[in-house]
Amino acid sequence: MSDPIKHECGVAMLRLRKPAQYYIDKYGTPAYAAQKMYILMQKQHNRGQDGVGVANIKLDMEPGTRYISRYRTTNSQPIEEIFAKIRKKYNKAQKEGKKKYFDADWLKKNYAFTGEVWLGHLRYGTHGKNTIESCHPFLRQNNWRSRNLVVAGNFNMTNVGELFDKLVSLGQHPKEVVDTVTVMEKIGHFLDEENQNVFNRYRDKVEDNQEMSAIIERELDLRRVLERSCRDFDGGYTMTGMVGHGAAFVARDPNGIRPAYYYVDDEVIIVASEKPAIKTTTNCEYSDIKEVKPGHALIINVDGSYSEEQFIPPGIKKSCSFERIYFSRGTDPDIYNERRKLGELLIPQVLRSINSDLKNTIFSYIPNTAETSFLGLLRGVDQYLVNQRKDIILDEKPTADSLEDILSFTPRVEKLVLKDAKLRTFITDDAQRDDLVAHVYDTTYEVVKKGKDTLVIIDDSIVRGTTLEKSILTLLDKLNPKKVVIVSSAPQIRFPDCYGIDMSKMKEFVAFRAVLALLEERGMSGLLDEVYDKCMASENDPTPPNYVKDLYAPFTYDEVSEKITDIVRPSHMKAELEVIYQTVENLHKACPNHSGDWYFTGDYPTAGGNRVVNKAFVNFMKGVEVRAY
């Protein structure tokens, strides 16, 4: 409960479709694009607290004039810092240019970040170092405009070693074995080849080099570049890029694991990882925001025209459901309804746990992101009460007094757990730190009937269980309830992620720890060695099954939940305790269009996912504290 999980990255792209002077004349400011970009990124700041980067390309610049600009930072409040620097450029131009300040050509010639094509990135480093060199966008420079490449993405590759070897086989000498470098250089390599292909087609027809450059820029086939670059990728990705002459692309993986949305009107093309960011930036209708289809790329040409083209065969769509449960902004109407439905579908389990005793039950939630599923839970309680009232009125013919009691009853709702944002766990000694952690959260006292009330607390997900054990349950037990019911709107997280979320080590999952305990209790620990041997034997298999599933197979879902309850229960806790998880079946009911559920089921959408989970288990058995990809 409330265990911190590092989020995914976010991307933002903006392309002005009319001449820069048009926006100055219509909106009265040269900073129209910068302002839109700022909003687009601020509305996705939940996706990037480790670093931010923004790049800008100016169209139709004369040789000798800088046309690509980039700022990156890993400092605190990175979006504000980046755009404060950009704002200084405009302030300086306004002071120095005076009347020229509203001349787009003068601004573009003399000041950075005044161009028509923008690319932004919000980084949440899952494993890499939080250095400025790790911040997107990445820049691959060249003296030919059409060979310059700026890339940013929300992605993680499971086969980085294989991609690295392919770069070496092409004759390259990559500086690091990381996916950001390999992706950048692979796209860059085939961009170079595509430049050469166009050149070869016209070399005998065109003698003037400037004319040849213009032809290359006009006829460059970005779909073909992506087709050749991405054919070996195994992972989840939304890849965005700009080429130096002004063309751009947004490519989405064949299973649609990572999200990508876009909006187009006569003035702009806008791309983002989340729909609410686009909605806020443009005030468009939600129905006008399109999803980049899996295996397709949004190609934006240098003239501002665009098309969505398939660059790789699409697979079965497996867009990530956990992203919608936990990471994405809940203001998206679809996500809001899905989260609310997740809470509502938990009602039968909750009612069984409290023996339908609503009079002596208090409902609450933690953290704030769980509020929507909490509202769904309450809606389910309300519907249950409606049905109960109908049955009582029809069957029992109550008196006037009892009828008033029946009709006026409402579920009890309280704000029981609050986080003290000012308290920091700065003590290094483990024992003292645990004591301090227990005080990071606070509670509302004197609203619980001691020894009588049951507390039902809902959260988005329960991943590690450490915050429950070290803090939340101790705090709630001090209220002297009869029972505490912890409810997760997500199913049990049993398997690691390898597509961009920081959940990569088996022993961190409380569900996995529960299975280890069950195997030990029932004398079945030998199964660990059997699975280990299978995983080791499959190391060179390009498409192995997920052998780790075998560890969960002997136990029912409820048995695992019961053991999780035992694990997170503090030794001194007096109240009864039960931990309830959403079922996978109900997850699919709530999120029917987003079936990426590998965290819960182990059904990875790519072969690399199975290789990663098997490797993660091998690492666990060996006691190796590294990620499996």
N, C-alpha and C positions, 0 to 999 in steps of 0.2 A: 504494500500500500504506500503510494507516494514515493516509491523508490525512484531516484532520478535516472532517467534514460536519455542518453544523448540523441537528439533529433536528427532528422535528415537535413540535407542542404536544400536551399531554394534558389530558383533561377528567376530572372526578370529580363525581358527584352522589350525594347520599344523601337519602332521604325516609323519615322515621319514619312508620309507618302506624298507630300506636296513640298515645293521649294521652301527653304527655311524662312524666307521673307514673308511668306503667307501667314505664318503663325505669329510673327511680330506684328503684322498689320491687323490681324483679326483679334489677337488676345492682348495686345499692348505690352508685350514683354518678350525679350529674347530668351528668357529662361523657361519657356513653356515646357519643353521636353525634359529639362532638368527637374522641374517641379513635379511632373507626372512620374518620372522615374523615382523620385524621392518617396512619393506616396506608395508606389508599387512595391518598393522594398520595405518601407515601414510596416506595411500591412502583411509582410511575411517575416517580420523580425523574430517570430517564434522559431524560425528555421536557422538562425545563425547568430550565435553569441560568441563564436570563436574567431570570427574574422569576416570581413566584407570587402568586396572589390567591385569597381565599376570601370568599364572601358567605353570609349566613344570613338566613332569613325566619322570623319567629314567626307562628303562626296565632292567629286569634281575639283579637287585641289590641284594647283599648279605644282610641277616638280620643284623641289627645294623647300616646300612648305610642309610642316609636320601635320599629319592627318590622322594619327592614332594617338589617343591619350589613355592613360590608365592610372588609377589610384587604388591602393590596397592598404588595409590596416588590420592589426590584431588587437588594437587597444580597446579599452572599455568604451561603450556607446559608439560602436564603429560606424553605423549609418550616419549618425549626426556628425561625426568627425569627417567622413568622406565628403558629405554634401556641404559642410561648412567650408572646406577647401575649394569646392567648386563654386560656392557662392562668392568667395573672395575674388575669383576670376571675373565674375560678372560685376562685382562692385568696383574692381579696378578698371574694367573696361568702361563702366559708366562714368567714372571720374576722368579718365584719360580721353575718352572718345566724345563725350558730351553728345553732340548731334549725331555723330557716327554710331553711337551706341545702338541705334535702331536700324542699322544697316547690316543685314545678315552677312553679306560678302566680306565686309570689313572685320566683323567679329570673327568669322571663321578663319580669316587669314592671320589674325593676330592673337587669338585666345583659344586655349584648350577647352574641351567639353562644350563646344558650340555646334557639334555636328548632328547629323540626322539619324545615325544608327547607334543605339545604346545597348549595352549588355551588363547586367548586374548579377552578383552572386552573394549568397549568404551562406557562410560555412559553419557547419557544426562538425568539428573534427572527431570522428568516431575512434580513431586509433592514431592518426598521424600527429606529428608535432604541430603545435600552434605557433608557427612562424609565418612571417609574411611571405616566404617562398612557397608555403603550402596553400596560400590563398588564391582562389580563382578571381578573375579570369587569367588564364595562362596565355602568353604571347609568344608566337613563333615568327620571327622577323625575317624580312627579305627585302631586297631593293626593288623587286617587282611587286606592284600592289596586289596582284592576283595570287601571289604566293605568301602573303602575310596572313596569319591565322590567329584569331583570338577565340579561345575555347573556355567554356564554363559548364559545369554540369552537376546534376544530382545523381550520382552513380557510385556503384561499387562492383568491381569485377572479381569473379572467383578464380580466374585463370591468368593472373598477372604474370606468373612465371612463363607460361606458354606464350603470352603476348610479347614478353621481353625477348624470348628466344627467336620469335619471328622477326622482330626488329633487327636483331643481330644477323639473322640470315639474309636480311635485305642489305646488309653492309653497314648498318648504323652502329653507333656506340653510345647507347643511352646512359645518362649519368646516374639514374636510380632505377631500382626494381620496384616501382610503385605504379598503381593504375593510372594516376593523373598524367605521369610522364609518358607511359606507353600509349595511352589513348591519344594524347596530343600528337605524339610523333607518328603514330600510325595514320591518323587523318592527314597530318602534314605531308607524309610520304606520298599518299595517293593524290593529294591536292597538287603536289609538284608534278606527278605523272600526268594528271589530267591537263595541266598547263602545257606540258610537253606534247601531249596528244593533239591538242588544238593547234599548237605551233606547227607540228608536222603536217597537218592537213592543209595548212595555208602557206607553208614555207616557199613553195614554187609560184604562188599567186600574188604574194604581197612582199614588196621590197622595203617599204618604210616601216621602221621599228615601232614608231608611235602608233601607226595604224594597226600593226600586228598586236600590240598590247591591248588596243581597244577591242579588237576582234576576240582575243582570248578572254577578256573580261566579260564580253557579251555572251560568248558561247560556252563558257565554263559549265560543266554538268555536275552540280553538287550532288544530285541524286546518285550518280555513278560513283562519285568520291565516297559517299557514305556506304553504298553497297559494297565496295571493295574494302573499305576500312573496318566495317562492323561485322563482317561475316564470321570472324573468329571470336567475337565478344561473348562471354558467358557471364551474365549478371543482369542487374536491373539498372536502367539508365534513362535519364532525360538529358540529352547532350545538346547544348546550344553553342553556336559559333558564328563568328563574323569573318568574312574575307576582306582583305584590305581595300578592295575597290567598292565595297558596300553591300555585296550580297550576304545573305545570312541563312541560317538553318536551325531547326529544332528537331532532333531525332529522338524517337521513343523506342524502347526495347520491344522485341516481338511479343512478349507476354504482357506488356503494359504494366509492369511492376511499379515503376515510378510514374507519378502523375505529370501531365503537361496540358495546359489549356491556352486558348488564344481567342482574341477578339479582333475583328477587322471592321473599320468603317472607311469613309473617304479620306480621312485625315491620318489615321494611325493603324499600325498593327502592333498589338500588345500580347506578350506571352508571359505566363507565370506558372508557378507550381500549384497555386491555389486560386479557385474562382473568386472568392471574396476580394482578393487584392485587385483583380481586374474590374470587378463590379464597382468598388470604391473609387478607383482611379478614373473610370470612364462614365459611371452612372448609367451604364447600358442595361438592357434587360438581361436577366440570367439566361434566357433562352437563346440569346445571341452569342453566348460564350461557348465555344466549341472545344471538344477534347481531341487532342492529337491521337489518331488511332494507333494501336500497337503495330510496330513494324513499319510505321510511316514517318515521313519527315515533312514538316512545314518548310518549304523552300521559298525564301523571299529574294526576289531578283533585284538587281541594281536599280531598275526603273520603278520599284515599289510594287510591282505585280507579285502575285504569290500563287502557290499551288500546294496541295497536300499529296505527296507521292509515296508509294510503297518502295522502300529501299531494301527490305529484307522480308522473307516470308513470315507472316504473322503466325504465332502459335495460339494456344488456348489462352484467352485473356485471364490473367491472374493478378489483377491490380490488388495492391496490399490492403487488406481489411484492417490490420492493426494500425496502420497509418490513420485511418478514418476514426478508429476508436479513441486514439490517444494524441496523435501529433498534429493533425490538421485543425485549422480554425473551425470552431463549431458554428460559425455564422453562415457557412454554406448551407442552404436549405436542405439539400439531400443528406449531408452529414448530420445536421441537427436532427432530422427525422430518424435517421439510422440509430443515433445514440439514444434518442428517447425510446425507440422501439426495443433496444437492448435492455433498458431498464424495465420496461413493461413486461417483457418476456420472462423476467426473473420471478414474477409474482408467485407461481405455484411452489417454487422451491422455498421462497421466503415464508409463505404462509405455513408450509409444513414445519419449518424450523421454529416458528413462534406459536405453533398450535392454533393458528388463526386468532390469537388473543391480541387484537388490535388496541383494546383499551389500555393494556399495560405494555405497549410498545412505542418507542420513540424512534423516528426515522431521521437520518442525517447523512451527510456526505463529506468526503475529503478526497482530493483537493478540489479547487474551484472548477477544474476541467470536468469533474464528475457531476456537475450540477445538472447537465442535460439528461443524463441517464437517471439521475435522481428524480427529475420531473416525470420521466417515463414510469419509474417505479410507483410514484404517487398516483399517476393516472391509472395504473393497473389496480392499485388499492381502491381508488374511487369506483372503478367499474365493478370490482368485487363487492363493494358495499352496496352499489345499486342493485345488483343481483340478489344479495342477501335481504335487502329491504323488500324487494318484490316478493320473495319467498315468504318472509315473515308476515307481511300484510295480507297476502292471499291465503296463507295456510292457517295462521294463528289468530287472526282477527284481534289485534291488540287494542288496549284501552287508549283513551285520549292521552293520558300521561306517558304510557309506554311508547305510543306512536311518536310523541314529541321527542322522546329520547332517541328513538331509532332514526328519525329524520334529521336531527341536529348533530348526530355524531360525526366527527371528522378525525382523520388520523393525526396523531401528535407529531409535530415537526419541530425540531430544535437545531440551532447551530451549536453542535457539541464540541467540535475540534477546530481549532484555529492555529495557524502557523505564525510564530513570532519571527517576523522577517529580520528583526534587529539582532537576534541572538546568533552568534557564530560559534561553531565548534572548533575553537582555536587551540584547545589543549591537546598535546601530543600523546600523553600517556593513555593507553587503551582503556583502563578502568575508569579514569576520570572523564575521558571523552564519552564513554557510554552513558555515564551519569548526566553529562551535559546534553547529549542527544535527546535524552528522555524529557528535557525541558525545552526543546526547540518548539514543541507544540504546546498549546494551552487549551483549556476547556472552560465551558460555562457550568458553574456549580449551582447546586440547589434546584435543578429542574428534573432530576431523576428521583423517583420513589425508591429509596434504598431497599434492596432485597426483593423488589417486586417487578421493576421494569426490565424489559429486554431492549437493548439498543441494536438497531439495524443500521449499519454504516456501509454506504456503497462507494466504491472507487472505480476508476476506469479499468485498472488492471492490477494484478499482484504478481510481480515478477520474481524478486529476490526474497521478499518477506522480511528483510532486515529492519525496515522502519516499523513494521508491525510489531516485531518482537522487542526491539530496543526502546520504542517510544509510545506508539499509539495505544497498544493494549494495556500497558502499564498506566497510562493516563486515564483511559476509560475505566479501568478497574478501581481507580480511586473514587469513582462516583458510586461505588457499591451497587451496580446493577445485578439483577438475577442472572442475566445472560447477555453475551455480546455476540452478534452475528455480523461477520465481515463478508460483504458481497462484492464480487468482481464482475463488472459488466463484460469483461473479456474472458474467454476460456483459459484453461491452464496453459501457461507458456512452457512448452516442453523442449523445444528445439531452438538452436541458435539462428540468428539472422546472418546473411552474408551479402545482402543487397543494399546496405547503407545505414542500418540502425545498429547502435552499439550494444548488441547482445550476442556475444560470440563464444562465451565460455560456458561449458555444460554445468559446472558446479555452482554457477551463480543462480541457476533457476531453482526455486524452492520445490517445484514439481519434480525435478530430477533428484534432488536430495531426498524427497519423499519416497521415490522409487528405490533409491539405494537402501533406505531404512527398511522398506518392505521386503526387499530381497534378503537382507540380513536377518530380519525377524523370521522369515519362513524357510531359512536354510537354502536359499536359491542363489547365493552369491556367485556360484559357478557360472551363472548366465553371463556375468560381466566378462569373464575370460572367453566364453564362447563368442560373444559379440566382438570383443577385441580381436580375436583371431580372424573373424570374418572381415573386419575393417582393414586389418593389416594385409590380408590376402588380396583385397580389392584395390590396393594403392595405385596400381597401374591400369585399372579398369576405367576407361573413359566414361562409362555410363553405369556405375554401380547402383544397387538399391540402397535405401536408407536402412542400414542394419540396426540403428539405434532404436528404431520402432519396437524391436523385439523385447527391449527391456520393459516397455510399458504394457505389452500384450497380456501378461498374466494377471493384471489387476484391473478392476472396474474403475470407472471415473470417480465414483463416490469413495472408493477405498483410497485413492490418491488424495482426494480432498480431505478425508479424515486424517490421513497421516500429515498432511500440510498443517492441519489444525494443531496436531501434537507438536510439530516442529516450531511453529511461531508462538506457541503459548508460553509466556514467561513462567518461570518456576514458582513465582510467588503469587500468581493470579488466582483470585478466589472465585470469580464468576465463571459460569459455564461459558464455553467458547465453541463456535462453529464457523468454519470458512466455507462459503458457497461460491462456486464458479459458474459462469455462463456456460451453456453447452454449445458444442460446435454446431449442432443442428439449429439451434436458435440464432447463432451468429449468422448462418446462411439465410435465415428468414429475415433478419434485420438488415443485412447487407447483400441482397440477392445479386447485385451487379458487380460485386467485388469479392471474388472467391479466392484471393491470395491468402491462404490460411496456414502456411507452412510452419509458423511459430507454434501452432496448436496441434496440427496433424502430422507434421513431418513430410507433407506432400509438396516438395519443392518443385517450382516450375521449370528449373533447368538442371541439367546433369551436374553442373558445378555445385549446386546446392547439396545434392547427396554426397558428393565428395567432401564438401566442407563439414557436414554434420558427422560423417564417419571420422574425419581427421580430428574434429573437436573432441570426439570421444577418445580417440587414441591419445591425444594430448592429455586428457584428464587421467587416463590410466597410467600414463608415464609421469604424471605430476608436472607437466610442462605448462608454464603460465604464458602462453602466446596465443594469438588468434590463429585460426585454422586456414586463413587465406591471405 
